[in-house]
Amino acid sequence: MTAYDDLTAHIAEYHDLLCVLNTLKWDMRTMMPAGGAGERGKQLATLSKLAKSIFVSDETARLLDAAEAEIAGADADSYHVRALRQTRDAYEIQRRIPADLVGRIAALGAQSEAVWAKAKDENDFASFKPYLKQMLALNIELAEAIGYADHPFDALIRQFEPGMTAARLGQIFAELKAGILPLVERIVAVDAPLPLNLWEAEYDLAAQKRLCQEMATLIGFDFERGRLDTAPHPFEISFTRDDVRITTRYDANYLPMSLFATLHEAGHGLYEQNIAPELTRTALTADFLGQYAVGGASFGAHEFSSRLWENQIGRSREFWRLHFSRLRDYFSEQMAAADAELFYRAVNRVRPSLIRVEADEVTYNLHIMLRTEIEMGLLEGAIAVDDLPEIWNAKMQEYLGLTPPDDRRGVLQDVHWSFGGFGSFPTYTIGNIIAAQALAAAHAQMPDLAAKLAEGDYQTLLTWLRENIYRHGRAYSTDELLTRVTSEGLNTAPLLDYLERKYSDLYGLN
């Protein structure tokens, strides 16, 4: 065996531990009884520290040194060179992070997430507040360990979106605000209720589940290598390309919740299921910093896949012209007076709303900006946890003209802070940007793609995404992938163009 093979075998064992961690996290969010949170936290802490000890061990350093010497001078674009570079970068950062800190974050996360779920159900921010204070303190400690030049947020977002900074996000958000806020004003000025409120009816939950599975299969999700379950907050998690788990949640009076959450998470699943098989259990399918077995180039790159399939495909007029009959087969009574055009308008209606995961495409990114700005304030000490409900409500009024009537629909609405996901939220907006860029590139390279999608041919797009993006796993950074596919880095213009075109048509704007 070569030195590179020895290192790969070592990383494979580390990867296996990450898969065990993923299994415990999946079970915690789908199957575990609420009372198991405390002990599960201890289990996650033990395994997190064990995985870290293996990765930052002297053995890893020895194998890494030998492999780097062996392939010195090799093609800088090869998977081997890229895997070593990423391993080295992560190794140097992980060495700076105390194992005890990793364990404390993992242990607290399991308990905090369980407390958050109960606090949200009971609209009780006060019960969650002590856990959030502890998690914030641990993440500030983590940022200091990782290191940063300008803002603690820079260190934390590095775990999810390498190369992104608070300053760069500020520029991106400013560009998006300049395009989105005037568009929202123009739409709100002409918006009117639809002739039929489709969400006054009741939609059988078992039928919803069958429909969701059918729709995920339709866009290419392979249930021989995946499954769909229920969770309080939908998520996707994978172990290898052959074992990918997605979840959704159901509301008897709001069908879009389960339907589009399923398409969203299936989009994540498509990324994982289409990574090249030879990358399984390698450095190019392991998130060394976040301790996840995940194959996407970054969290933002992963979100591009979910947002593309959920919105640009799943919320398109062409999609529902073709598949509305499937919907009516499941819910004939509820859809008796509706047609494909009405359903299309119902699931794309633009209205400033309280809940991010229910937001339309135009206002969605305003929710991301709001939370990111609050996170930055928390991390730099400008915002106190005690003041969060009031600050959240003020930001909602500033960005969306709404004031949440309670904390359940305000500051408690998302799970991310409970498990320590500080720095991850901007990846949703980055995903939206990449989705618009990638799909525009696909159309440019395949002039007949629009016709194929209108006919229900999703395999052509899926194949293009596999060959150009998915199969590479974590080999390329987000900017590198975009440059390979679109000849430019992250660019907000295609997203703004897409929103302008779609919603000007939908609302008859000038």
C-alpha positions in Angstrom: 0.0 0.0 0.0 1.1 3.6 -0.6 1.3 6.2 2.0 -1.8 7.8 0.6 -3.7 4.5 0.9 -2.6 4.2 4.5 -4.0 7.7 5.3 -7.2 6.9 3.4 -7.7 3.8 5.5 -7.2 5.8 8.6 -9.6 8.5 7.5 -12.2 5.8 6.6 -12.2 4.7 10.2 -12.7 8.3 11.3 -15.5 8.6 8.8 -17.2 5.5 10.3 -17.3 7.2 13.6 -18.9 10.3 12.1 -21.5 7.9 10.6 -22.2 6.6 14.1 -22.6 10.1 15.3 -25.0 10.8 12.5 -27.0 7.7 13.3 -27.4 8.9 16.9 -28.4 12.4 15.8 -31.0 11.0 13.3 -32.5 8.8 16.0 -32.5 11.7 18.5 -34.6 13.8 16.1 -37.0 11.1 14.8 -37.4 8.1 17.2 -35.8 8.9 20.6 -38.2 9.5 23.5 -37.9 13.0 25.0 -36.6 11.5 28.2 -33.5 10.2 26.5 -32.0 13.6 25.8 -29.7 13.7 28.8 -28.0 10.4 28.2 -27.9 10.8 24.5 -26.0 14.0 25.1 -23.4 12.1 27.0 -23.2 9.5 24.2 -22.7 12.2 21.6 -20.0 13.9 23.8 -18.1 10.6 24.2 -18.1 9.8 20.5 -17.4 13.4 19.5 -14.3 13.5 21.7 -13.2 10.0 20.5 -13.6 11.0 16.8 -11.6 14.2 17.5 -8.8 12.3 19.3 -8.4 10.0 16.3 -8.3 12.9 13.8 -5.8 15.1 15.7 -3.6 12.1 16.8 0.1 11.8 16.1 -0.8 8.9 13.8 -2.8 11.3 11.6 0.1 13.7 11.5 2.5 10.9 10.5 0.3 9.6 7.8 -0.5 13.0 6.5 3.2 14.0 6.3 4.1 10.8 4.5 1.2 11.1 2.0 2.1 14.7 1.3 5.7 13.8 0.6 4.6 10.9 -1.6 2.4 13.0 -4.0 4.5 16.2 -4.0 4.5 17.6 -7.5 1.3 15.8 -8.5 -1.5 17.5 -10.4 -2.9 20.2 -8.1 -6.4 19.5 -9.4 -6.4 15.8 -8.6 -8.7 14.4 -5.9 -5.7 13.1 -4.0 -4.1 16.5 -3.7 -7.4 18.1 -2.8 -8.1 15.5 -0.2 -4.7 16.0 1.4 -5.0 19.8 1.3 -8.5 19.7 3.0 -7.3 17.2 5.6 -4.2 19.3 6.4 -6.3 22.5 6.8 -8.8 20.8 9.0 -6.1 19.1 11.0 -4.4 22.4 11.8 -7.8 24.0 12.9 -9.0 21.0 14.9 -5.7 20.9 16.9 -6.6 24.3 18.2 -10.0 23.2 19.5 -10.0 21.6 22.9 -11.5 18.1 23.0 -13.4 19.1 26.2 -15.0 21.9 24.3 -16.2 19.6 21.6 -17.7 17.3 24.2 -19.4 20.0 26.1 -21.1 21.4 22.9 -22.2 17.9 21.9 -23.6 17.1 25.4 -25.4 20.4 25.8 -26.7 20.3 22.2 -28.8 17.1 22.8 -30.3 18.5 26.0 -30.8 22.0 24.6 -32.5 20.7 21.5 -35.0 18.7 23.6 -35.7 21.8 25.8 -36.1 24.0 22.7 -38.7 21.6 21.2 -40.8 21.7 24.4 -40.3 25.4 24.8 -41.5 26.0 21.3 -44.6 23.9 21.8 -45.4 25.7 25.0 -44.4 29.2 23.9 -41.9 29.4 26.8 -38.7 31.2 25.9 -37.8 31.6 29.6 -37.2 27.8 29.9 -34.9 27.7 26.9 -33.0 30.9 27.8 -30.5 29.3 30.2 -29.5 26.7 27.6 -29.2 29.3 24.9 -26.9 31.3 27.1 -24.7 28.3 27.7 -24.6 27.4 24.0 -23.7 31.0 23.0 -20.9 31.0 25.5 -19.5 27.8 24.2 -19.7 29.0 20.6 -17.8 32.2 21.5 -15.2 30.0 23.1 -15.2 27.9 19.9 -14.7 31.0 17.7 -11.7 32.0 19.9 -10.2 28.6 19.5 -10.6 28.5 15.7 -9.3 32.1 15.4 -10.4 35.1 13.4 -9.2 38.5 12.3 -12.3 40.7 12.3 -15.4 39.1 13.7 -16.1 35.9 15.7 -18.8 35.1 13.2 -15.9 34.6 10.6 -14.6 31.7 12.6 -18.0 30.0 13.1 -19.2 30.3 9.5 -15.9 28.7 8.4 -17.3 25.4 9.7 -20.1 25.6 7.2 -19.0 27.9 4.4 -15.2 28.1 4.1 -14.1 31.4 2.6 -17.2 33.4 3.7 -16.9 36.2 6.2 -19.2 38.7 7.9 -17.8 41.5 5.7 -18.5 39.5 2.5 -22.0 38.6 3.7 -22.6 42.3 4.3 -22.0 43.0 0.7 -24.2 40.1 -0.5 -27.0 41.1 1.8 -26.8 44.7 0.6 -27.1 43.6 -3.0 -30.1 41.4 -2.3 -31.9 44.0 -0.2 -31.5 46.5 -3.1 -33.3 44.1 -5.4 -35.7 42.3 -3.1 -37.2 45.2 -1.0 -38.5 47.2 -4.0 -39.9 44.0 -5.5 -41.8 43.1 -2.3 -43.2 46.7 -2.3 -44.4 46.3 -5.9 -46.0 42.9 -5.2 -47.7 43.9 -2.0 -49.2 46.9 -3.7 -51.1 44.7 -6.2 -51.5 41.5 -4.2 -55.1 40.3 -3.7 -56.7 37.3 -2.1 -57.1 34.3 -4.4 -60.6 33.3 -5.4 -60.3 30.1 -3.3 -58.4 29.4 0.0 -57.0 25.9 -0.5 -55.8 25.7 3.1 -59.2 25.8 4.7 -59.7 22.1 3.9 -58.3 19.2 5.8 -55.6 17.0 4.2 -55.3 13.4 5.4 -51.8 12.9 6.9 -51.4 9.4 5.6 -52.3 10.6 2.1 -49.8 13.4 2.4 -47.1 11.0 3.3 -47.8 8.9 0.2 -47.9 12.0 -2.0 -44.6 13.2 -0.5 -42.9 9.9 -1.3 -44.2 10.0 -4.8 -42.9 13.5 -5.4 -39.5 12.7 -4.0 -39.3 9.7 -6.3 -40.4 11.8 -9.2 -37.4 14.1 -9.0 -35.0 11.2 -8.6 -34.6 10.4 -4.9 -33.8 6.7 -4.6 -35.8 5.0 -1.8 -33.7 1.9 -2.2 -30.9 4.0 -0.7 -33.0 6.4 1.4 -36.0 6.8 3.5 -38.5 9.5 4.6 -39.4 10.0 8.2 -41.1 12.7 10.4 -39.3 15.3 12.5 -40.3 18.5 14.4 -37.9 20.4 12.1 -37.2 18.7 8.7 -33.6 17.8 8.0 -31.5 15.4 5.8 -28.6 13.4 7.1 -26.5 10.8 5.4 -24.1 8.0 6.3 -22.9 7.1 2.8 -24.4 7.7 -0.6 -26.3 4.4 -0.1 -28.0 5.4 3.2 -29.5 8.8 3.0 -32.3 9.9 5.4 -34.8 12.7 4.8 -37.6 14.0 7.0 -40.6 16.2 6.8 -43.4 17.4 9.0 -47.2 17.4 8.4 -50.0 19.8 9.0 -53.6 18.7 8.3 -54.6 22.2 7.2 -51.5 23.3 5.3 -50.4 20.8 2.6 -47.4 22.9 1.4 -45.6 22.3 4.7 -45.0 18.6 4.1 -44.9 18.8 0.3 -42.2 21.4 -0.1 -40.2 20.3 2.9 -40.0 16.9 1.3 -38.8 18.3 -2.0 -36.3 20.5 -0.1 -34.9 17.6 1.8 -35.0 15.3 -1.2 -32.9 17.9 -3.0 -30.3 17.5 -0.2 -30.6 13.7 -0.6 -30.0 13.9 -4.3 -26.6 15.6 -3.7 -25.5 12.8 -1.4 -26.9 9.9 -3.5 -25.1 11.2 -6.6 -21.6 11.6 -5.1 -19.0 9.4 -7.0 -18.9 6.0 -5.3 -15.1 6.1 -5.0 -15.3 9.0 -2.6 -17.2 7.0 0.0 -15.4 6.9 3.4 -12.8 9.4 2.2 -11.7 12.9 3.2 -13.9 14.2 0.3 -17.1 13.0 2.0 -16.2 14.0 5.6 -16.8 17.4 7.3 -13.8 17.4 9.6 -14.7 20.6 11.4 -18.4 20.0 12.0 -17.9 16.2 12.5 -20.5 15.1 10.0 -20.3 12.5 7.2 -21.5 14.9 4.5 -20.4 15.1 0.9 -21.4 18.5 -0.3 -18.7 21.2 -1.1 -20.2 23.3 1.7 -23.5 23.8 3.5 -24.3 26.6 1.0 -23.5 24.2 -1.9 -25.8 21.6 -0.3 -28.6 24.2 0.1 -28.3 25.0 -3.6 -29.5 21.5 -4.4 -32.4 21.6 -1.9 -33.6 25.1 -2.9 -33.3 24.3 -6.6 -35.5 21.2 -6.4 -37.9 22.7 -4.0 -38.4 26.1 -5.6 -37.1 26.5 -9.1 -38.4 23.1 -10.1 -41.1 22.2 -7.5 -42.8 25.6 -7.4 -42.7 26.2 -11.1 -45.8 26.6 -13.3 -44.6 23.8 -15.6 -44.3 21.4 -12.7 -47.9 21.8 -11.6 -49.3 21.9 -15.0 -47.9 18.4 -15.4 -48.5 17.0 -11.9 -51.6 18.7 -10.6 -53.6 15.6 -11.6 -51.5 13.6 -9.2 -52.4 16.0 -6.4 -56.1 15.8 -7.3 -55.9 12.0 -7.3 -54.9 12.2 -3.6 -57.2 15.0 -2.6 -60.1 15.1 -5.1 -62.5 16.8 -2.7 -60.1 19.5 -1.5 -59.0 20.2 -5.1 -62.4 19.9 -6.8 -62.7 23.6 -7.5 -59.0 24.2 -8.1 -56.8 23.9 -11.2 -53.1 23.8 -11.8 -52.9 27.6 -12.2 -54.7 28.3 -8.9 -52.4 25.9 -7.1 -49.3 27.4 -8.7 -50.4 30.9 -7.5 -51.3 29.6 -4.0 -47.9 28.1 -3.4 -46.1 31.1 -4.8 -48.2 33.9 -3.3 -45.9 36.6 -1.9 -46.9 37.8 1.6 -44.5 38.8 4.4 -44.9 36.0 6.9 -43.7 35.1 10.4 -42.2 31.7 9.8 -39.1 31.3 7.7 -39.8 27.7 6.5 -43.2 28.9 5.2 -41.9 32.0 3.5 -42.2 32.6 -0.2 -39.1 32.9 -2.4 -39.1 36.7 -2.5 -39.2 37.3 1.3 -37.3 34.2 2.3 -33.9 35.8 2.3 -35.1 38.6 4.6 -35.6 36.0 7.3 -32.0 34.8 6.8 -30.6 38.4 7.0 -32.6 39.1 10.2 -31.3 36.0 12.0 -27.7 36.5 10.8 -27.6 40.0 12.0 -28.9 39.0 15.4 -26.3 36.2 15.6 -23.5 38.6 14.9 -24.8 40.9 17.6 -25.0 38.0 20.1 -21.4 36.9 19.3 -19.9 40.3 19.6 -21.8 41.1 22.8 -24.0 43.8 21.4 -27.2 41.8 22.0 -28.1 40.0 25.2 -30.0 36.7 25.2 -32.4 38.2 27.7 -33.4 40.8 25.1 -33.8 38.4 22.2 -37.6 38.3 22.0 -37.9 42.1 21.8 -35.0 42.4 19.3 -36.4 39.6 17.2 -39.8 41.3 17.0 -38.2 44.7 16.2 -36.2 43.1 13.4 -39.3 41.4 12.0 -41.1 44.7 11.9 -38.1 46.4 10.2 -37.7 43.7 7.5 -41.2 42.3 7.0 -43.6 44.7 8.6 -44.9 42.1 11.1 -44.7 41.6 14.8 -44.9 38.0 16.0 -47.8 37.5 18.4 -45.8 35.1 20.5 -42.2 33.7 20.8 -43.3 30.3 19.3 -43.7 32.1 16.0 -40.8 34.5 16.7 -37.5 33.8 18.3 -38.2 30.1 19.1 -39.2 29.1 15.5 -35.9 27.5 14.4 -33.9 24.7 15.9 -30.4 25.9 14.9 -29.4 27.8 18.0 -30.4 24.9 20.3 -27.8 22.5 18.9 -25.1 25.2 18.4 -25.5 26.0 14.7 -24.2 29.5 15.0 -22.8 30.6 11.6 -24.9 28.2 9.6 -27.9 30.3 8.7 -26.4 32.4 5.8 -25.9 29.1 3.9 -29.6 29.1 3.0 -29.2 32.4 1.2 -25.9 31.3 -0.4 -27.8 28.2 -1.5 -30.5 30.3 -3.2 -27.8 32.3 -5.0 -26.0 29.2 -6.2 -29.3 27.5 -7.3 -30.1 30.4 -9.6 -26.5 30.5 -11.1 -26.4 26.7 -11.6 -29.8 26.4 -13.2 -29.1 29.3 -15.5 -25.8 27.6 -16.5 -27.7 24.3 -17.1 -30.2 26.1 -19.4 -27.4 27.8 -21.3 -25.5 24.5 -21.9 -28.7 22.6 -22.7 -31.0 24.8 -24.8 -33.7 22.1 -24.8 -33.8 21.8 -21.0 -36.9 23.9 -20.5 -38.8 21.7 -22.9 -37.6 18.5 -21.2 -38.6 19.8 -17.7 -42.0 20.8 -19.1 -42.4 17.2 -20.2 -41.5 15.8 -16.8 -37.9 14.8 -17.7 -36.0 15.6 -14.5 -33.3 13.0 -15.3 -31.6 15.3 -17.8 -31.1 18.0 -15.2 -30.2 15.4 -12.5 -27.5 13.9 -14.8 -26.1 17.4 -15.5 -25.9 18.2 -11.8 -24.3 14.9 -11.0 -21.6 15.3 -13.6 -20.8 18.9 -12.9 -21.4 19.3 -9.2 -22.7 16.3 -7.1 -20.1 13.7 -8.0 -17.2 15.8 -6.8 -18.2 15.6 -3.1 -16.1 18.1 -1.1 -13.3 18.2 -3.7 -13.9 21.8 -4.7 -14.8 24.9 -2.8 -18.1 26.6 -3.5 -16.4 29.3 -5.5 -14.3 26.7 -7.4 -17.4 24.7 -8.3 -19.2 27.9 -9.5 -16.2 28.9 -11.6 -16.1 25.5 -13.2 -19.8 25.5 -14.0 -20.6 29.2 -14.6 -17.2 30.8 -15.2 -17.7 33.2 -12.2 -17.8 33.1 -8.4 -20.8 33.8 -6.2 -23.0 36.3 -7.9 -26.4 37.6 -6.8 -27.6 38.9 -10.2 -29.0 35.5 -11.5 -31.1 35.1 -8.3 -32.5 38.7 -8.6 -33.1 38.2 -12.3 -35.0 34.9 -11.6 -37.2 36.5 -8.9 -37.9 39.6 -11.1 -38.9 37.5 -14.1 -41.0 34.9 -12.2 -42.9 37.3 -10.0 -43.4 40.1 -12.6 -45.1 37.4 -14.7 -47.1 36.0 -11.8 -48.3 39.5 -10.6 -48.4 41.3 -13.9 -45.8 43.9 -12.8 -44.5 46.5 -15.2 
